[in-house]
Amino acid sequence: MRGVLLAQQLNGRSDLHCFTGSGSVGDCLASYKLHVDYTYQPPGDFWALQWCETGIYLALAALVSGACFWRPARAHRRLALVSHA
């Protein structure tokens, strides 16, 4: 709800000075009781995080691929049983 109200307050008014390049964006947003948090990972953790992310995506891809082969095979077996009856 706050985001909607803020958008309505900023829409069509000169309060968009936060984003026109004059002054610090952080200071300007602070006047609206907003703030920005940045979180950085240490450079030494980069490849460990990349491998972890790769493993997650490979596992998800394997699950989706398995479902793509399992579901039609199951339906085919069901149709084969019905046609023999």
N, C-alpha and C positions, 0 to 999 in steps of 0.2 A: 504494500500500500504506500509506503514511503517513497518508493521509486516512482510510482505513478504520480504522486503529489509533486515530487521534485520535477518530474518531466513537465507537468502542467505549469508549474511556477516558472520554469525556464523557457518554455515554448513561446516563441514570438516576442520575447523581451530582451533587453540588453544585458541580462544577467549571464549571458553566454561568454562573458569576458574571460572566464576560466579557460576557455579553449581557443582563444584568439591569439595566444602567444605573448600577451602582456602579463608579466609577473609569473609567479610560481603556481603551477596547477595545484600542488598540495596545499599551499596557503589559501588559495581561493576555495578549494573544496572544504577546507577546515571551517571557513566562514558559514558553510551550510551544514556543519557538524558531520561531515563525511571524511573518510580517510582511506588511504591506499596502503595495503600491506604487501610487501615483497618478501618472498621466501626463496632463497637460493640453496641449491644443493652444493656441497663441496665438490670441486673438480675431480677429486680422487674417486668419487662415487659414480661418476658418469657412466663408465662401462658396465658396472654392476647393475645400475638401474636400466641400462639399455638391454642387457641380457635378460633381466627379469621381465621387462615389458615384452620382449620378443617371445619369451616362454609363454606368457599369458596369451598373446595373440596366436601363437601356434597351437596352444591347447584349445582355444575357442574355435580355430579353423578346423582342427581335428574333430571336435564335437559336431560342428555344423556339417562337415563332410560325411561323418558317420551317419548322421540323421538323414542326409540326402540319399545314402545308399540303403540304409536299414528300412526306411519307411516304404519306398516302392517295392522292395523285396518282400516285405511283410504283406503288402496289398496284393502282390502277384501270387503269393502262396495262398492267400485267402480266396482269390478268384479261381485258382486251380482246384481248390477243394470244392468250391461251389459247382464248377463245371463238371466234376466227376460224379457228383451226387445225383 
